[in-house]
């Protein structure tokens, strides 16, 4: 069984799959009479296909034990999906490029805990992979008509392990 190398999550490495949501390098705008800094336009939210609209959810992820077998992937063909962690805990992100799923192109990333991700429309990804403890995420997602979830089982699962 193939073992994935888990890479650190960086904007450059994740760019083919969407956005890394972090404050480093973000445009900063002072607001509220100078008492607040707005970190502006952190992700490209893309949910309007077929009359979709943006919704905000809270996902509570149960911790996954490593090593972990990745046996399926999913995608949302009509909209992006952004995950913003509420806890400063690393979690794993497993992705593959949009289009026909090519298992040889699956990549795995570990976040620095406070980093969020925005999966671009159609990008394959594994469902939420919290580590160590129950973790909460604000998720900006799509609601509306049309089919916005495709799931595929992998013919040959791949393994994730930090060691």
PyMOL commands that set and color helices and strands:
alter all, ss='L'
color gray80, all
select helices_A, chain A and resi 11-17+49-51+103-105
alter helices_A, ss='H'
color red, helices_A
select strands_A, chain A and resi 2-4+6-8+18-21+27-31+36-40+53-61+63-64+68-75+81-85+91-96+107-110+116-119+124-125+129-131+135-143+150-160
alter strands_A, ss='S'
color yellow, strands_A
deselect
rebuild
show_as cartoon
